[in-house]
């Protein structure tokens, strides 16, 4: 398996390809991560959606992404990102993006873009605690950078449906921050939703239960960097009808709210 960080950066380096579509459509392609997994990780798709939008509208930043995942992607086949620019004005742009393989669409996204702007600011969030020390260093299999947390998501005991962790990537430009953060937000929301269930944890996917993300949304509020410490604070307010829902916020070490996210996923247990 290649170095995970270099592998992820290569996936985010999308390439334009010629197309016969109209002038409001551009197409990019890029490799998949080498994770040894039977399907493409949703975080990769989210990160590539962000990069495709940035490349299609380089004079604006990504304001929001709403992604749906109708079909599993095949890791051995490169994806094509077909970006349709629905509207591009001086301040805002609206894009539709389809990630497709030979079998058809793997994921779709509606993306809103915004030119740099200024105005009043306010924030109403709970305070961010101190950065955890190095003794709380944790490892998430497919997040290729340092993470710290004082909660074990693999614990099968019952606990509130809440979880937070600190993260800091290797050196990366500010333009990559939204894509890298989108990637990270896809990994632990299902595990957070499962915490109240005694005897179950995220490691049980494929055995004790089966899960798959159906939709994921992100909002980016301010410029930030991932090579500075960020806190991802998340919780799951509901699990019902074979689905779980979770949402979260991303803060800088100084407590500034820079992004928010939400996710719905199927969670099916054998007896149901």
Buried (B, 14 or more C-beta within 10 A) or exposed (E): EEEBBEBBBBBBEBEBEEEEEEEEBBBBBBBBBBBEEEBBBBBBBBBBBBBBBBBBBEEBBBBBBBBBBEBBBBBEEEBBBBBBBEEBEEEBBBBBBBBBBEEEBBBBBBBBBBBEEEEEEEEEEEEBEEEBEEEBEBEBEBBBBBBBBEBEBEEBEEBEBBBBBBBBBEEBEEBBBBBBBBBBBBBBBBBBBBBBBEEBBBEBBEEBBBBBBBBBBBBBBEEBBBBEBBBBBBBBEEBEEBBBBBBBBBBBBEEBBBBBBBBBBBBEEEEE
